[in-house]
């Protein structure tokens, strides 16, 4: 990593948000509230899962890691955005920008893998209920989680190391609120075609690989549910999958579009970035608490115990 390559430009300007001071104040309050809700919602989900022994199953083990990941994800993006909203100069150093791009890519890649793992877990639970305990053993569950983190961080490390070798000596403006690897290519005055090819290959391999696992799992799940004779059994099976399907739809759609579309300064880039890095971590705990009877029951019991202690 030759840091000298970045000597021409030492910082970038993140200009994806409104420049008007009054509007910035309103946006600051909005995203501060979003950040606090994201932190509290995901922390509450983690506490509920830890405190309730009925939720100590592979499904909630993965959900626990998803909540922790969403805490990390929002903390990678929102504090920097809030700082820039209060600053006159919306600047970020090249090194900090690349560091943020690394963690954004690593967090997003881990979430892709975790969502695929959770789809496989639902497949095993619905299609092979009698063998579920043997299939989703503790060792396999832990291995799948660590494998998700490891693969995503390796992918992010390769792409970020390649970006370190780019020369940034042209425009320094990024029309977004965060640094992402695709946003850096137009700013480089060196040849970034190899970087783009590696990012495209890793995105296709990572994203479509996990998507195929999700698609295969839900194809089998739907076929199994439709073959059930019991209406209540169908309803219960669908309810256990609806939360996960909502999260997959929110994250996969925006993530795919952001990393596969060419960087052109389009407002849609900002929208897609906002969707997968800010909105999804906020709504995940809401989706899983509102659509999941076990989580709602556990939350109710926890609040009742808390009220009893206060009395």
N, C-alpha and C positions, 0 to 999 in steps of 0.2 A: 504494500500500500504506500504509494508515494504521495505524501501530503503536499509536496511541492507543486503537484499538478493543479492545486486549487489556489495558487498564489495570486492569480489575476483577479478572481472574484472571491471574496472572503465571506459573503453573506448573500442570502436571498431575501426577497420581499414577498410575504404572503398576503396577497391582495384579493382574496376570494370573497371577503365579506364587505358589507356596506361601509362607505367612507364617511358618511354623514355622522357627526358626533351624537346627535340625538338618537338616531337609529342604532348606532353602536351601543349606546347605553341600554336600550331596550333589548337588543340582541344579547348583550352581556348578561342581563338578568335572566333572560330566557334560558340560555345555555348553562348558567350557574344552577338554576333550578333543575334542568335536565341532568346535570352531572350529579347533584346531590340525590335526586331520585334514583338514578342509576346505581350509585354506591349503596344507598339504603336498601333498595329492592334486591340487589344481588347478595348483599351481606345478610339480609333477612332470609333469603332462600338457603344460603349456606348454613345459617344457624338452625333453621327448621329441620333440614336434613340431618345435621349432626345430632340434634336433640331428640329426634324421634326414631326409636329403634325399628319401627315398622317401615321406615324409609331407607334402611340399610340394605339395599338391593343394588344389583348392577345398574339398573335404570337410573336410580337416584345418585349413585356414585358418579356416573357420567354427567348428570345434571349439576351435581356439586362442582365438578371441574369446569363445566360450561359457565356457571355463575362466577367462579373465580377468574376465568378467562375474560369474561365481560367486564369485570372490575379492572383488570389489567388493560384491556382494550380502550375503555373510556378514559383511563388515566394516561394513556399514551397520547391521546388526541385533544381532549377537552381542556386540560390545564394550560397548554400552549395557546390554544385558541382564546381562552379567557385572558391570558397575559397580553396577547396581541391586541385584543379589543380595548385594553386600557392604555396601550402604548401609542405614542404619536407615530413612531417608525415601526412598521410591522416587519421587523427584521428577524432572521434566524441565521445563525452561522452555517456554513457549508457542512461542518462536522456534525452539528446538532441536527441539521436537516437529514443527513444520511443516517444518523442514529435513529431518528424518528421513523424514517422510511423503513429501516430494518425491523423495528418493533411492530409497525403497522402490518407489514407483510408477514412477519412471523405469527402475530396474533390472528390475522385473517386465515392463514394457512392451517393453524392449529384448530380454529373453529370449523373449517371445512372437514378436517379429519374427524373431529369429535362428532359432528353431525352425521357423518357416514357411519361411525362406530355405533351411535345411538340408533340409527336405522337398522343396523345388523342385530342389535340387541332386541329391538321390537320384533324383527323377523324370527329370531330364535324363540322369543316368548310366545308369539301367536301361532307360529307354524309347528313348533316342537315343544309344547308346554310341559310334557312329562320329562323331557330331557334338558329343559332349560337350565336347571341348576348345574348339570354336568357340562353343558356347552359353555355357559358364561361363568366359568369358575373365577375365583378371586384373582388367581395368577394371570388368567387371560385378560380380565378387565384392567388390571394394573398395567399389564404389558401393552394393551391397546392405547391406553391413555398416554403412557410415556412414549410410545411409538409415534403418536400424533404430535406431541410436543417436539420430539427429536427430528422428525421428517420436516416439519414446518420451519424449525429454526435452521436446519441445514440448507433448505431451499432459500430462505431469506438471507443467510450468510453468503451464499454463492453469488446471488444477485447484487447484494450490497457491496461485496468486495470488488466486483466488476465495475460498479458505479463509482467507487473510490478512484479508479484509474482514469475517469473522464476528466477532460479539461473544460472548466466553466469560465468562459471569457466573453460571452455575448450578453444578451439580456438577463437580468437577475430577478425578473418578476415571475412568480408562480401564482396563477389565478385559481387558488384553492386555499383552504384554511389549514391544511396539513401537507406535509411532504410525503409524496409517494414516488416510487421508482419510475413509473411512466412519465411523471411530470418533469423529471430531470433530463430526459433525452433531448427535448427541444432547446434546452439551455446550454447544451454542450457544443463546443466548437470542434471537438474531435469526433471521429467516426463512432457512432453508437449503434451501428447495425448489429454487431455481435452481441451487445448487451440486450438489444431488443429481441434478437433471435433466442437467446438463452431465457429471457423472461417469458416470452411467448411459449417456448417449449415447456418450461417448468409450470407455467399457468395451465396449459392444456393438460399436461400429465397429472398435475396435482388436482385441478378442479374437475376435469372430466373423469379422472380415475375415481375420485370420491363420489361424483355424481352417478356414475355407473353402479357403484355399490348401493347407493340410496335407491336408484331406480329398480335394480334387481330385487332388493329387499322388499320394496313396496309392491312390486308386481306380484311377488309370492304372497305377501300379506293380504292384498286385495282378493286374490284367488282363494285363499284359505277362509277369509271372512265370508265371502259370497257362498262358500260351500257349507257354512254353518246352518243348521236347521233352527237353532234358537235365536229369536229376535233380540232377546236381552244379551245374549252372547255376542251377537254382531255389534250391538250398540256399545257394549263395554270395550270390545276390541277397537272399534273406530275411535272411541273417546281417548284411549291410551295413545293413539297415533296422531290425533288432530293437533295437539300442541307442537309436536315435533315437525309436522308438515308445515305448520304456519311459520316456524322459525326457519326451516329450510327454504321456503319460498321467499321470505324477506331477505335472507342473507345471500343465497346463491344468485338470485336475479341481479341484484345491484353489484355484487362482487364480480360476477362474470363480465357484466357490461363495462365496469370501470377498467378492468385490467386487460380486456381484449379490444376495447375501442381505441383508436389512435388519439393521442393527446393533441387537442386543437384549441383549447381555451373555451370550449363550449360550456354553457351553464349546466348542461346535463352531467358533466364530469363532477361538478360540485354537488349536484343532487345525489348521484350514485355514491360518492364518497361519504356524504352525510348519512345516507341510508344504511350502509353496512357498518360504519364506524361509530355512529352516534345513536341512530334510532334503534337498531337491532339490540345493542346491549341494554337499552332502556326498556324495550317491550318484552324481552325474553322472560324476565321474572313475572311480568304481568300475565303473559300468555300461559306460562306453566302453572301459575297459581289460580287463575280464573277458570282454566279448562281442565284442571286435574282435581278430582274429588279427594284423593289422598292428601295432596298438598293443602287444600282448603281445610280439611279436617284437622291436619297437624297444626296449621296456623291458628285455627280457632281454639284448639286445646292449649297452645302455647300462650295465647293472649289471656285465656281464662285463668291459667296458672299464674301469670304475671299479675292479674288483677287480685287474685287471692292473696298473693304475697304482699301486695300494697295495702290490703286491708288488715 
